[in-house]
Amino acid sequence: MSKTILIADDGAEMRKLTRQIIQAIPGSFVCVEAVDGLEAVQKTRELSPDLVILDLSMPHLNGLDTARTLRSTGSIMPIILFTLHADSISLLLASNAGIDAIVGKVGDLEGLVSQVKRLLAPA
């Protein structure tokens, strides 16, 4: 059974690249994309994906605020923060927001694949 994934990023090219990376992982399926944090919250509530991938810098709600909003509504799916600013994000800050993993967009595409596989693995 495929695991569903939501990708939220305000950059169309980055969403496309992320989708290509994720869909190359056996058993993974990108069910929806969102262009900002508000849309990510709305679509997560509607579709209940198995995993959410959030950009940090998005309009309306950034990735941290989006994660906080999702967690405050009881969402328990894993959340990956996929960002250009991975080195400048405190692990404690991210964890407190409900982020399960931080992956850098530059030079760490294998890290994204690894984290997706880890977070979607059966317990």
C-alpha positions as CSV (number, residue, x, y, z in Angstrom):
1,M,0.0,0.0,0.0
2,S,1.4,3.4,-1.0
3,K,2.2,6.0,1.7
4,T,0.8,9.4,0.8
5,I,2.9,12.6,1.1
6,L,2.0,16.3,1.0
7,I,4.7,18.7,-0.3
8,A,4.4,22.4,0.7
9,D,6.7,24.8,-1.0
10,D,6.1,28.2,-2.6
11,G,8.5,27.4,-5.4
12,A,6.9,25.5,-8.3
13,E,10.3,24.1,-9.5
14,M,11.2,22.9,-6.0
15,R,7.8,21.2,-5.6
16,K,8.4,19.5,-9.0
17,L,11.9,18.3,-8.0
18,T,10.7,17.1,-4.6
19,R,7.8,15.2,-6.2
20,Q,10.2,13.5,-8.6
21,I,12.5,12.5,-5.7
22,I,9.7,11.2,-3.5
23,Q,7.9,9.3,-6.2
24,A,11.1,7.4,-7.0
25,I,10.9,5.9,-3.5
26,P,9.1,2.6,-3.7
27,G,5.7,2.7,-2.0
28,S,5.6,6.6,-1.8
29,F,3.0,8.7,-3.6
30,V,2.7,12.5,-3.5
31,C,-1.0,13.0,-3.0
32,V,-1.0,16.7,-3.0
33,E,1.0,19.9,-3.2
34,A,0.5,23.2,-1.4
35,V,1.9,26.6,-2.3
36,D,1.9,28.0,1.3
37,G,1.4,27.1,4.9
38,L,-2.3,27.9,5.0
39,E,-3.0,25.6,2.0
40,A,-0.8,22.9,3.6
41,V,-2.9,23.0,6.8
42,Q,-6.1,22.9,4.8
43,K,-5.1,20.0,2.5
44,T,-3.6,18.0,5.4
45,R,-6.9,18.3,7.3
46,E,-8.8,17.2,4.1
47,L,-6.5,14.3,3.0
48,S,-4.6,13.1,6.2
49,P,-1.4,12.3,4.4
50,D,1.1,9.8,6.0
51,L,3.9,12.4,5.8
52,V,4.2,16.2,5.3
53,I,7.2,17.9,3.8
54,L,7.4,21.7,4.5
55,D,9.6,24.4,3.2
56,L,10.6,26.9,5.9
57,S,10.1,30.1,4.0
58,M,6.5,30.2,2.7
59,P,3.9,32.9,2.6
60,H,1.1,33.2,5.1
61,L,2.5,30.5,7.5
62,N,6.2,29.5,7.5
63,G,7.1,25.9,7.9
64,L,7.5,26.1,11.7
65,D,4.2,27.8,12.2
66,T,2.5,25.3,9.8
67,A,3.9,22.4,11.9
68,R,2.7,24.1,15.1
69,T,-0.7,24.6,13.6
70,L,-0.9,20.9,12.4
71,R,0.2,19.6,15.8
72,S,-2.3,21.9,17.7
73,T,-5.1,20.2,15.7
74,G,-4.0,16.8,16.7
75,S,-2.2,15.8,13.5
76,I,0.4,13.0,14.3
77,M,1.9,12.3,10.9
78,P,5.7,12.9,10.6
79,I,6.8,16.3,9.4
80,I,10.1,17.0,7.5
81,L,11.3,20.6,7.3
82,F,13.0,20.7,3.8
83,T,14.8,24.1,3.7
84,L,17.7,26.1,2.3
85,H,18.3,27.2,5.9
86,A,18.8,23.8,7.6
87,D,22.1,24.9,9.2
88,S,20.4,27.9,10.9
89,I,17.4,26.1,12.4
90,S,17.7,25.0,16.0
91,L,16.9,21.4,16.5
92,L,15.1,22.3,19.8
93,L,13.0,25.0,18.0
94,A,12.1,22.5,15.3
95,S,11.3,19.8,17.7
96,N,9.1,22.1,19.8
97,A,7.2,23.0,16.6
98,G,6.5,19.3,15.9
99,I,9.2,18.8,13.2
100,D,10.5,15.2,13.1
101,A,13.5,15.9,10.7
102,I,15.3,18.8,9.1
103,V,16.9,18.3,5.7
104,G,18.8,20.8,3.6
105,K,17.7,21.5,0.1
106,V,21.3,22.1,-1.1
107,G,23.4,18.9,-1.5
108,D,21.3,16.7,0.7
109,L,18.7,15.1,-1.6
110,E,19.8,11.6,-0.3
111,G,19.1,12.9,3.1
112,L,15.5,13.6,2.1
113,V,15.2,10.1,0.7
114,S,16.7,8.7,3.8
115,Q,14.4,10.6,6.2
116,V,11.3,9.8,4.2
117,K,12.1,6.1,4.3
118,R,12.9,6.3,8.0
119,L,9.8,8.2,9.0
120,L,7.5,6.0,6.9
121,A,9.0,2.7,8.0
122,P,6.7,0.4,10.0
123,A,7.2,0.8,13.8
